[in-house]
């Protein structure tokens, strides 16, 4: 059972963690993958795709492609200031390795909104926005987040009313998975791909148990893990 308020009366109960739906998250990440124009090509034709420019190149980073729940209320379909700072921190190591000469984060205003019935839209509008800023490559990231909410025995103090303000009885755990691909913006040649995960937990009194805080933290941790993997993989392009 869980703590809840009904008609202004506090009803006592204890809840326990149900864990994350990792299987559903993995499925959500895969189902949100972009539909490639090159999907109509044969395997041989895909293998023969070549980069259309020489390194170093300009990379455009698309807005996050949200592929699971707990995001619409907090506008998680855009990068937060901390996430922007993390993405921009990749610029220096990628430039030092000779892979890029610039890294841009596409403004949401440049990326047309897509209808869910158009699976090919996300990649198409992201490539169009990247072309507008003269980017050579596009980095697209799928972001999936799950949330686990439960209480501990301290939540019993909620019945005192003041306990809702001072008793740390409410847990909010969040797990985020990020997968991304870096594509040539002209022919969808694959330069690099990467993956990262981040998990965050908070324990707060009921009044301050904001699930968004855990989600925000887990997304940033996942983005940091993704960035390390992406920079490592992309930096190897220069030596190929």
KOLVO-56850 format. One record per residue (C-alpha): x, y, z; residue number from 0. Coordinates in steps of 0.25 Angstrom, whole numbers. Layout:
<atoms>
(atom (X,Y,Z),NUM)
...
</atoms>
This chain:
<atoms>
(atom (0,0,0),0)
(atom (4,15,-1),1)
(atom (2,27,7),2)
(atom (-9,36,1),3)
(atom (-18,47,4),4)
(atom (-33,46,2),5)
(atom (-43,57,6),6)
(atom (-32,64,14),7)
(atom (-30,52,23),8)
(atom (-16,45,24),9)
(atom (-17,30,22),10)
(atom (-6,22,27),11)
(atom (1,11,19),12)
(atom (15,6,15),13)
(atom (19,4,0),14)
(atom (32,-3,-5),15)
(atom (40,-2,-17),16)
(atom (35,-8,-30),17)
(atom (48,-6,-37),18)
(atom (51,-1,-51),19)
(atom (44,-7,-64),20)
(atom (57,-9,-71),21)
(atom (51,-18,-81),22)
(atom (41,-8,-85),23)
(atom (51,3,-85),24)
(atom (60,-4,-95),25)
(atom (48,-7,-104),26)
(atom (45,8,-103),27)
(atom (59,12,-107),28)
(atom (58,3,-119),29)
(atom (44,6,-123),30)
(atom (48,21,-124),31)
(atom (60,19,-133),32)
(atom (59,28,-145),33)
(atom (55,23,-159),34)
(atom (67,24,-168),35)
(atom (66,28,-183),36)
(atom (76,18,-186),37)
(atom (67,7,-181),38)
(atom (63,4,-195),39)
(atom (77,1,-199),40)
(atom (83,-13,-200),41)
(atom (93,-17,-190),42)
(atom (104,-16,-200),43)
(atom (99,-1,-203),44)
(atom (99,2,-189),45)
(atom (113,-3,-187),46)
(atom (118,5,-199),47)
(atom (113,18,-192),48)
(atom (125,28,-190),49)
(atom (127,41,-182),50)
(atom (123,53,-191),51)
(atom (133,62,-184),52)
(atom (147,61,-178),53)
(atom (150,62,-164),54)
(atom (150,71,-156),55)
(atom (135,74,-157),56)
(atom (124,82,-151),57)
(atom (114,74,-142),58)
(atom (100,78,-139),59)
(atom (93,71,-127),60)
(atom (78,69,-128),61)
(atom (68,71,-117),62)
(atom (66,59,-108),63)
(atom (57,48,-114),64)
(atom (49,44,-102),65)
(atom (44,30,-103),66)
(atom (38,27,-89),67)
(atom (29,33,-79),68)
(atom (31,44,-68),69)
(atom (35,55,-77),70)
(atom (24,64,-83),71)
(atom (20,71,-70),72)
(atom (34,76,-68),73)
(atom (37,79,-83),74)
(atom (48,69,-83),75)
(atom (48,69,-98),76)
(atom (59,80,-98),77)
(atom (73,80,-92),78)
(atom (74,86,-78),79)
(atom (85,96,-76),80)
(atom (93,86,-68),81)
(atom (91,76,-80),82)
(atom (95,87,-90),83)
(atom (108,90,-82),84)
(atom (111,75,-82),85)
(atom (109,74,-97),86)
(atom (118,86,-99),87)
(atom (129,80,-91),88)
(atom (131,69,-102),89)
(atom (135,80,-112),90)
(atom (150,82,-106),91)
(atom (154,67,-106),92)
(atom (147,64,-120),93)
(atom (154,76,-126),94)
(atom (168,72,-120),95)
(atom (166,59,-126),96)
(atom (164,65,-140),97)
(atom (150,60,-142),98)
(atom (142,73,-141),99)
(atom (144,88,-143),100)
(atom (131,92,-137),101)
(atom (119,86,-129),102)
(atom (105,92,-129),103)
(atom (93,89,-121),104)
(atom (81,91,-130),105)
(atom (70,100,-124),106)
(atom (57,94,-123),107)
(atom (51,105,-131),108)
(atom (59,100,-143),109)
(atom (53,86,-142),110)
(atom (39,84,-147),111)
(atom (29,77,-138),112)
(atom (26,62,-143),113)
(atom (13,55,-142),114)
(atom (14,41,-136),115)
(atom (8,35,-148),116)
(atom (20,39,-156),117)
(atom (32,30,-152),118)
(atom (42,36,-162),119)
(atom (39,50,-158),120)
(atom (49,51,-146),121)
(atom (61,48,-154),122)
(atom (57,56,-166),123)
(atom (54,69,-158),124)
(atom (66,68,-150),125)
(atom (75,67,-163),126)
(atom (67,79,-169),127)
(atom (71,87,-156),128)
(atom (85,82,-157),129)
(atom (86,86,-171),130)
(atom (81,100,-168),131)
(atom (93,102,-158),132)
(atom (103,96,-169),133)
(atom (106,84,-160),134)
(atom (113,72,-167),135)
(atom (108,62,-157),136)
(atom (96,60,-148),137)
(atom (96,54,-134),138)
(atom (83,48,-130),139)
(atom (80,43,-116),140)
(atom (69,34,-111),141)
(atom (66,37,-96),142)
(atom (58,27,-87),143)
(atom (55,29,-73),144)
(atom (47,21,-63),145)
(atom (43,25,-48),146)
(atom (41,17,-36),147)
(atom (33,23,-24),148)
(atom (32,17,-10),149)
(atom (32,21,4),150)
(atom (39,17,17),151)
(atom (34,16,32),152)
(atom (36,31,34),153)
(atom (25,34,25),154)
(atom (16,30,37),155)
(atom (18,44,42),156)
(atom (10,49,30),157)
(atom (-2,48,39),158)
(atom (3,59,48),159)
(atom (3,68,36),160)
(atom (16,75,40),161)
(atom (22,61,37),162)
(atom (19,64,22),163)
(atom (29,75,23),164)
(atom (40,69,32),165)
(atom (40,54,31),166)
(atom (48,48,20),167)
(atom (39,37,17),168)
(atom (37,37,2),169)
(atom (47,31,-8),170)
(atom (48,35,-23),171)
(atom (58,27,-31),172)
(atom (60,29,-46),173)
(atom (68,22,-57),174)
(atom (71,28,-70),175)
(atom (77,21,-82),176)
(atom (83,29,-94),177)
(atom (87,23,-108),178)
(atom (92,32,-119),179)
(atom (97,31,-133),180)
(atom (106,41,-141),181)
(atom (102,41,-156),182)
(atom (107,48,-168),183)
(atom (96,59,-170),184)
(atom (97,57,-186),185)
(atom (96,41,-187),186)
(atom (94,36,-173),187)
(atom (108,29,-173),188)
(atom (110,25,-158),189)
(atom (122,31,-152),190)
(atom (120,26,-137),191)
(atom (110,21,-127),192)
(atom (110,21,-112),193)
(atom (101,18,-100),194)
(atom (101,23,-85),195)
(atom (92,20,-73),196)
(atom (90,28,-60),197)
(atom (82,25,-47),198)
(atom (79,35,-36),199)
(atom (71,34,-23),200)
(atom (65,44,-14),201)
(atom (59,43,0),202)
(atom (50,55,4),203)
(atom (38,59,12),204)
(atom (25,58,5),205)
(atom (24,72,1),206)
(atom (38,73,-5),207)
(atom (38,59,-12),208)
(atom (39,65,-26),209)
(atom (41,53,-35),210)
(atom (47,63,-46),211)
(atom (59,65,-37),212)
(atom (62,50,-38),213)
(atom (59,49,-53),214)
(atom (67,62,-56),215)
(atom (79,56,-48),216)
(atom (79,42,-55),217)
(atom (78,49,-68),218)
(atom (90,57,-66),219)
(atom (98,45,-61),220)
(atom (94,37,-73),221)
(atom (98,48,-82),222)
(atom (111,49,-75),223)
(atom (113,34,-77),224)
(atom (109,35,-91),225)
(atom (118,46,-94),226)
(atom (130,38,-89),227)
(atom (127,27,-98),228)
(atom (124,36,-110),229)
(atom (136,44,-109),230)
(atom (145,31,-108),231)
(atom (138,25,-120),232)
(atom (138,37,-128),233)
(atom (152,41,-125),234)
(atom (156,28,-132),235)
(atom (151,33,-146),236)
(atom (163,41,-148),237)
(atom (172,29,-148),238)
(atom (164,20,-158),239)
</atoms>
